Amino acid sequence: MQGPSTKSARLLCASCALAIAAIPALLQAQAPAPGRAPSSTMASLAKTVIETNPDIEAQRQQVRITKARLATAEAGYFPTVEANGTVQRREIDVKNGGRGDSKYTSANGAIEARLRFYDGNRTYNSVQIATAEMAAAEAGLDATISDTLLDLLTSAADVHLQRKVLEYSQQQSDAIGEQLRATSRKLEFGEATRTDEELAKARLATAQAGVLAATEELNVNGYEFRTVSGQSATTLPALPALAPVPDSLALAQKIALENAPRLRAARLNAEAGKAGVQFAAGALFPQVDAVGGYEYLAGGVANLFTGKLPDDRSSLYGGLEVRVPIFVPRDHAEIGRARAVRDQRLSQTDIATRAAAEEVASYWTRWQSAKSTIVTATAAVAAIEQAAEGLKKEALGGNRTLTDVLDAQNELLTARVTLERANRNEFVARAGLLAAIGRLDGDAILEGRCCTAGAAGTVSRPGASALGRPAAGESIASGDASAKASATPVRPGQSTLGSAPVASAPAVPSSGGEAATPAASLGGRPSASALGRRVK
């Protein structure tokens, strides 16, 4: 006969399970973007994002605007041709006149061609300004594409990470639930105390709260991925392989000083500012135009005394027109403004240079730290798994307490999450490093998985050496001829971020209001839920 403690334990487990299972149904479903099939690989998705992302499209339109400005500036080299004409009905009324007054229609037309020979180099400098601004806009487009792709990879890595966190949290909850049921059975036979049961209940409630928190975070990351990619996280591709990274921090910073998109844009804007000063100063120089035209007059002007109209007439003219500014205060003020803009952009170039170096150093440090964490976390997971199994057996023999078993379960969850988070951080830091040196584009996201663990074995990530060297056979295209590729030790093959399904399993809550996702799609659960089972 079951005691009240056993029934309450089962009721608690069932109510928590129902609460978690109801979470996805309470969230708004993320339907795939209409009119476009979801991409099956991250490389193809990246190309789609480059073509359709609104931020990138807005910057692409900015490039079009600067191209139009360049065409406008270059038009200053061409001659201008204008035609004008008037037709008037006139009535001459001579004071105290009489029959000599007349009414008539007059008309005149003219066409004029003008070619500017000299304008203080204002046309030349306007072309230089427009050219630099167009190149800066193109560099800005490269920066926008790089930032968007980094957001895409980061959000995808976050979704994969949170799926693993949710999976491990659910496994811990299941294991503690089994431990609670085993403790309740022991309590019936006097082999455990009420304190042990209440402790197990508290740990189960805490584990279920962790499942709820992981579900919430997974939904948030799913919506972030949808915002960047335009497709639902339910069709999230596996994390891709990435292009190799430089051998050293010094080489990475050198490449960034040449290729970082925002630094290039800042330098080009500074060049435009320098040309702007020369353009403004050109207003103080003379302006020489060659002018030629033809004019025709019909009807003319009536003679005020006789009322007769002169015969129709025409004229052809040509010559030079010179304009010499003597005192134009506005032009002097414009020169001062242009100099201030130039100085500001030069300062912005210094800021961008420092920012590029700092960004590369930051991502490099994070990358190295993540790789070191992967090594230690892999060892920690292996050790804690063995320790947890040993504690379970010792607890059955009475040599360990329930608290020891539950603490081991929590430590195992923490170690697993730490390892998966380190895998995520390593991938994101490497992608961020490519973005910082100006090499994160559609071609940098390669076909294939970055780190799959399956029946075929583990595939190491390119350039994942503890010293930051690319894998053997890979090279870094850079201005430093001394950079040589060297053999790379295979990184720990523990990460399963972006791994393919390995087996079918019960469904678990998924991200962003998505439909329930089978556990198999999350890479398969480790067999860690045997804690607390009664030995047969």
C-alpha positions in Angstrom: 0.0 0.0 0.0 1.3 3.4 -0.9 1.8 5.9 1.8 0.9 9.6 1.7 4.5 10.6 1.1 4.8 8.5 -2.0 1.5 9.9 -3.4 2.6 13.5 -2.7 5.9 12.9 -4.4 4.3 11.4 -7.5 1.8 14.3 -7.5 4.6 16.8 -7.4 6.5 15.2 -10.3 3.3 14.9 -12.4 2.3 18.6 -11.8 5.7 19.9 -12.7 5.8 17.8 -15.8 2.4 19.0 -16.9 3.5 22.6 -16.3 6.6 22.3 -18.4 4.7 20.4 -21.2 2.2 23.2 -21.4 4.8 26.0 -22.0 5.1 25.7 -25.8 1.3 25.8 -26.2 1.1 29.0 -24.3 3.6 30.8 -26.5 2.9 32.2 -30.0 4.0 29.9 -32.7 6.8 31.0 -35.0 5.7 30.1 -38.5 8.3 30.0 -41.2 8.6 33.1 -43.4 5.9 32.9 -46.2 6.9 32.7 -49.8 10.4 31.2 -49.2 11.6 27.7 -48.4 13.8 27.5 -45.3 17.6 27.1 -46.0 19.0 23.7 -45.1 22.6 24.9 -44.4 23.9 27.9 -42.8 26.0 28.8 -45.8 22.9 29.0 -48.1 21.0 30.8 -45.3 23.9 33.4 -45.1 23.6 34.1 -48.8 19.8 34.5 -48.5 20.3 36.9 -45.6 22.7 39.0 -47.5 20.1 39.4 -50.3 17.0 40.0 -48.2 18.0 41.4 -44.8 16.5 44.9 -44.5 19.5 46.4 -42.8 21.8 45.3 -45.6 19.3 46.5 -48.2 19.1 49.9 -46.6 22.9 50.3 -46.7 22.8 49.0 -50.3 20.5 51.9 -51.2 22.9 54.2 -49.5 25.6 53.0 -52.0 23.2 53.8 -54.8 22.7 57.3 -53.4 26.5 58.0 -53.4 26.8 56.6 -56.9 24.2 59.1 -58.0 26.1 61.9 -56.3 29.3 60.9 -58.1 27.4 61.1 -61.4 26.2 64.5 -60.5 29.7 65.7 -59.7 31.1 64.3 -62.9 28.5 66.2 -64.9 30.3 69.4 -64.1 32.9 68.4 -66.8 30.3 68.5 -69.6 28.9 71.5 -71.4 25.4 72.7 -70.7 22.9 73.7 -73.4 19.8 75.6 -72.6 16.9 77.0 -74.8 14.3 79.5 -73.9 11.6 81.6 -75.6 8.7 83.9 -75.0 5.5 84.8 -76.9 3.7 87.9 -75.9 0.5 89.8 -77.1 1.3 93.6 -76.8 -0.8 96.7 -77.2 0.9 100.0 -77.5 -1.1 103.0 -76.2 0.5 106.3 -76.9 -0.6 109.0 -74.5 -2.9 111.4 -76.4 -2.3 109.3 -79.4 -4.8 108.0 -81.8 -4.6 106.0 -84.9 -0.9 105.5 -84.5 -1.5 103.1 -81.6 -1.0 99.4 -82.5 -1.6 95.9 -81.3 0.7 93.0 -82.2 2.3 89.7 -81.2 6.0 89.5 -80.4 8.1 86.4 -79.9 11.7 85.6 -79.3 13.7 82.4 -78.9 17.3 81.7 -77.9 19.6 78.7 -77.5 22.9 78.9 -75.5 25.8 76.5 -74.9 28.2 77.0 -71.9 31.4 75.2 -71.1 33.3 75.9 -67.9 37.0 76.1 -68.4 38.1 77.0 -64.9 36.2 77.2 -61.6 39.0 77.0 -59.0 39.1 73.1 -59.3 35.7 72.9 -57.6 34.4 70.4 -60.2 37.5 68.2 -59.7 37.3 68.3 -55.9 33.6 67.6 -56.0 34.3 64.4 -57.9 37.0 63.5 -55.4 34.5 64.0 -52.5 31.8 61.9 -54.2 34.3 59.1 -55.1 35.5 58.9 -51.5 32.0 59.0 -50.1 30.9 56.2 -52.5 33.9 54.0 -51.4 33.0 54.8 -47.8 29.4 53.7 -48.4 30.6 50.5 -49.9 32.9 49.9 -46.9 29.8 50.6 -44.7 27.9 48.0 -46.7 30.7 45.4 -46.0 30.5 46.3 -42.3 26.7 45.9 -42.3 27.0 42.5 -44.0 29.7 41.4 -41.5 27.7 42.6 -38.5 24.5 40.9 -39.8 26.3 37.6 -40.4 27.9 37.7 -37.0 24.4 38.3 -35.5 23.1 35.4 -37.5 25.9 33.0 -36.3 25.6 34.2 -32.7 21.8 33.8 -32.5 22.1 30.3 -34.2 24.8 29.3 -31.7 22.7 30.6 -28.8 19.7 28.5 -30.0 21.8 25.4 -30.2 23.3 26.1 -26.8 20.0 26.6 -25.1 18.6 23.4 -26.7 21.4 21.5 -25.0 20.9 23.4 -21.7 17.2 22.6 -21.8 18.0 18.9 -22.6 20.4 18.6 -19.7 18.0 20.5 -17.3 15.2 18.1 -18.2 17.5 15.1 -17.7 18.5 16.4 -14.3 14.8 16.9 -13.4 14.0 13.4 -14.4 16.9 12.0 -12.4 16.0 14.0 -9.3 12.4 12.9 -9.7 13.5 9.2 -9.7 15.6 10.0 -6.6 12.6 11.5 -4.9 10.4 8.4 -5.7 13.2 6.1 -4.4 13.5 8.2 -1.2 9.7 8.1 -0.6 9.8 4.3 -0.9 12.7 4.2 1.6 10.7 6.4 3.9 7.9 3.8 4.0 10.3 1.2 5.2 12.1 3.5 7.6 15.3 3.6 5.6 15.1 7.4 5.1 13.8 10.4 7.0 11.2 13.0 6.2 14.0 15.5 5.9 15.5 13.5 3.0 12.2 13.5 1.2 11.7 17.2 1.7 15.2 17.9 0.5 14.6 15.8 -2.7 11.3 17.7 -3.2 13.1 21.0 -2.9 15.8 20.0 -5.4 13.1 18.7 -7.8 11.3 22.1 -7.7 14.6 23.9 -8.3 15.4 21.6 -11.2 11.9 22.3 -12.7 12.5 26.0 -12.3 15.7 25.6 -14.2 13.8 23.8 -17.0 11.3 26.7 -17.1 14.2 29.3 -17.3 15.9 27.3 -20.0 12.7 27.2 -22.0 12.2 30.9 -21.7 15.8 31.7 -22.8 15.4 29.3 -25.7 12.3 31.1 -26.9 14.0 34.5 -26.7 17.0 33.2 -28.7 14.6 31.7 -31.3 12.9 35.0 -31.9 16.4 36.7 -32.2 17.3 34.2 -34.8 14.1 34.8 -36.7 14.6 38.6 -36.6 18.1 38.3 -38.3 17.4 35.4 -40.7 13.7 35.8 -41.6 13.0 32.1 -40.9 11.9 30.1 -37.9 14.3 28.5 -35.5 12.5 25.3 -35.9 14.3 24.9 -39.2 17.7 26.1 -37.8 20.6 24.6 -39.7 23.6 23.1 -38.0 26.5 25.5 -37.2 28.8 25.8 -40.2 32.5 25.5 -40.6 34.3 28.9 -40.8 37.2 30.2 -42.8 40.6 29.9 -41.0 41.8 32.7 -38.8 45.3 34.3 -38.6 48.2 32.7 -36.8 48.7 35.3 -34.1 47.2 38.3 -32.5 49.8 40.6 -34.1 49.0 39.3 -37.6 45.2 39.6 -36.9 45.6 43.3 -35.9 47.8 44.0 -38.9 45.1 42.6 -41.2 42.4 44.6 -39.4 44.3 47.8 -39.9 44.1 47.2 -43.6 40.7 45.5 -44.0 38.4 46.4 -41.1 35.3 47.8 -42.9 34.6 50.6 -40.4 38.2 51.7 -40.4 38.3 51.8 -44.2 35.1 53.9 -44.1 36.5 56.3 -41.6 39.7 56.8 -43.7 37.7 57.4 -46.9 35.4 59.9 -45.1 38.6 61.7 -44.0 39.7 61.8 -47.6 36.4 63.3 -48.5 36.8 65.9 -45.8 40.2 66.9 -47.1 38.8 67.3 -50.6 35.9 69.3 -49.1 38.3 72.0 -47.9 39.8 72.4 -51.4 36.3 72.5 -52.8 35.2 75.3 -50.4 38.4 77.2 -51.1 37.7 77.1 -54.9 34.8 79.5 -54.5 37.4 82.3 -53.9 39.0 81.8 -57.4 37.8 83.3 -60.7 35.3 81.4 -62.8 35.7 81.3 -66.6 33.0 80.0 -69.0 32.9 79.8 -72.8 29.5 80.9 -74.0 27.9 80.7 -77.4 24.4 81.0 -78.6 21.8 82.1 -81.2 18.8 84.4 -80.6 15.8 85.1 -82.9 13.3 88.0 -82.5 9.9 88.2 -84.2 7.5 91.2 -84.0 10.1 93.2 -82.0 9.1 96.4 -80.2 6.8 99.0 -81.8 8.0 102.4 -82.5 6.3 104.7 -79.9 6.0 107.5 -82.4 5.0 105.8 -85.7 3.5 102.6 -84.4 5.4 100.7 -87.0 7.0 97.4 -86.3 10.6 96.6 -87.2 11.5 93.7 -89.3 12.3 90.3 -87.7 15.9 89.8 -86.8 18.3 87.3 -85.3 21.8 87.2 -83.8 24.6 84.7 -83.3 27.1 85.4 -80.4 30.0 83.7 -78.7 32.7 84.6 -76.2 34.2 84.2 -72.7 32.4 85.0 -69.5 34.5 85.7 -66.4 33.3 85.9 -62.8 35.7 87.2 -60.1 34.6 87.1 -56.5 35.8 90.1 -54.5 34.1 89.9 -51.2 31.8 87.0 -50.4 31.6 86.4 -46.6 29.6 83.2 -47.0 32.4 81.5 -48.9 34.9 82.3 -46.2 32.6 80.9 -43.6 32.1 77.7 -45.7 35.9 77.2 -45.7 36.0 77.3 -41.9 33.2 74.8 -41.7 34.9 72.4 -44.2 38.1 72.6 -42.2 36.2 71.6 -39.0 34.6 68.7 -40.8 38.0 67.5 -42.0 39.5 67.7 -38.5 36.6 65.8 -37.0 36.9 63.0 -39.6 40.6 62.7 -38.9 39.8 62.3 -35.2 37.2 59.7 -36.1 39.8 57.8 -38.1 42.0 57.7 -34.9 39.1 56.4 -32.9 38.3 53.7 -35.5 41.9 52.6 -35.5 41.9 52.1 -31.8 38.5 50.4 -31.9 39.7 47.9 -34.6 42.7 46.9 -32.6 40.7 46.6 -29.4 38.0 44.5 -31.1 40.5 42.1 -32.5 42.3 41.8 -29.2 39.0 41.2 -27.4 37.8 38.5 -29.7 41.3 36.8 -29.7 41.3 36.7 -25.9 37.8 35.3 -25.8 38.8 32.7 -28.4 41.8 31.6 -26.5 39.9 31.5 -23.2 37.1 29.5 -24.7 39.5 26.9 -26.0 41.2 26.5 -22.7 37.8 26.2 -21.0 36.8 23.5 -23.4 39.8 21.4 -22.4 39.2 21.8 -18.6 35.4 21.4 -18.9 35.8 18.2 -21.0 37.9 16.7 -18.2 35.5 18.0 -15.6 32.5 16.4 -17.3 34.3 13.0 -17.6 35.3 13.1 -13.9 32.0 14.2 -12.5 30.1 11.6 -14.6 32.3 8.9 -13.0 32.0 10.5 -9.5 28.2 10.7 -9.8 27.9 7.0 -10.8 30.1 6.1 -7.9 28.2 8.2 -5.4 25.0 6.6 -6.6 26.3 3.1 -5.8 27.8 4.2 -2.5 24.5 5.8 -1.5 22.7 2.5 -2.1 25.2 0.8 0.3 24.7 3.5 2.9 28.1 5.1 2.6 26.8 8.3 1.0 23.9 10.6 1.9 21.1 11.8 -0.3 22.6 15.2 -0.2 25.9 13.9 -1.8 23.9 12.3 -4.6 21.9 15.4 -5.3 25.0 17.7 -5.2 26.7 15.4 -7.7 23.7 15.7 -10.0 23.9 19.5 -9.8 27.6 19.6 -10.4 27.2 17.3 -13.4 24.6 19.7 -14.9 26.9 22.7 -14.2 29.9 21.0 -15.9 27.9 20.0 -18.9 26.4 23.5 -19.4 29.9 25.0 -18.9 31.3 22.8 -21.6 28.5 23.6 -24.1 28.8 27.3 -23.3 32.5 27.1 -23.9 31.8 25.5 -27.3 29.4 28.3 -28.1 31.9 31.0 -27.0 34.7 29.5 -29.0 32.6 29.5 -32.2 31.2 33.0 -31.7 34.6 34.4 -30.8 36.1 32.9 -33.9 33.3 34.3 -36.0 33.8 37.7 -34.3 37.5 37.6 -35.0 36.8 37.1 -38.7 34.4 40.0 -38.6 36.9 42.2 -36.8 39.5 41.7 -39.5 37.0 42.2 -42.3 36.8 38.7 -43.5 33.3 37.6 -42.4 31.3 37.4 -45.6 29.3 34.9 -47.4 32.4 33.1 -48.6 33.7 32.8 -45.0 30.8 30.6 -44.0 31.6 27.2 -45.5 29.4 24.3 -46.3 29.5 21.5 -43.7 29.3 21.3 -40.0 31.7 23.0 -37.6 31.7 20.3 -34.9 29.5 17.3 -35.3 29.8 14.2 -33.2 28.1 11.2 -34.7 28.7 7.7 -36.0 31.3 9.0 -38.5 33.4 10.4 -35.7 34.2 13.9 -34.7 35.1 16.6 -37.2 37.5 19.2 -35.8 36.9 22.9 -36.3 39.3 24.7 -38.7 41.9 26.8 -36.9 41.1 25.6 -33.4 44.6 25.1 -32.2 45.5 26.2 -28.7 48.1 28.4 -30.3 45.6 29.8 -32.8 47.3 28.2 -35.8 45.1 27.1 -38.8 44.8 23.4 -39.5 47.4 21.7 -41.7 47.0 22.5 -45.4 45.1 25.8 -44.7 46.6 29.2 -45.4 45.8 32.7 -44.4 45.7 35.3 -47.3 47.4 38.3 -45.9 50.1 40.8 -46.6 52.5 39.1 -44.2 54.5 36.6 -46.3 56.1 35.1 -43.2 52.8 33.7 -42.0 52.9 29.9 -42.4 50.3 27.3 -41.7 51.2 24.6 -39.2 49.6 21.5 -37.9 46.8 21.9 -35.5 45.9 19.6 -32.7 42.4 18.3 -32.9 40.2 20.1 -30.4 38.3 18.1 -27.8 35.4 16.4 -29.7 32.9 16.9 -26.9 30.8 19.6 -28.5 27.5 18.6 -30.1 26.3 22.1 -31.0 24.5 21.8 -34.3 24.8 18.0 -34.4 22.4 15.8 -36.4 19.7 13.6 -34.8 21.0 10.3 -33.6 17.9 8.6 -32.2 14.2 9.1 -31.5 13.2 10.2 -28.0 10.3 11.9 -26.2 9.6 15.5 -27.1 10.9 18.4 -25.0 9.9 22.0 -25.0 11.5 24.1 -27.8 12.4 27.6 -28.6 10.4 30.7 -29.4 6.9 29.1 -29.3 8.0 26.4 -31.6 6.4 23.1 -31.8 7.7 20.4 -29.3 11.0 19.1 -30.6 12.0 15.5 -30.1 15.0 15.0 -27.9 16.7 13.2 -30.7 16.9 16.3 -32.7 18.9 17.8 -29.8 21.7 15.3 -30.2 20.4 12.6 -27.9 20.4 12.5 -24.1 23.4 11.2 -22.2 22.4 8.2 -20.1 22.6 10.1 -16.8 19.1 9.5 -15.4 19.8 6.3 -13.5 20.5 8.1 -10.2 18.2 6.9 -7.4 17.0 3.7 -9.1 16.6 0.7 -6.8 19.1 -2.0 -7.4 17.4 -5.2 -8.4 
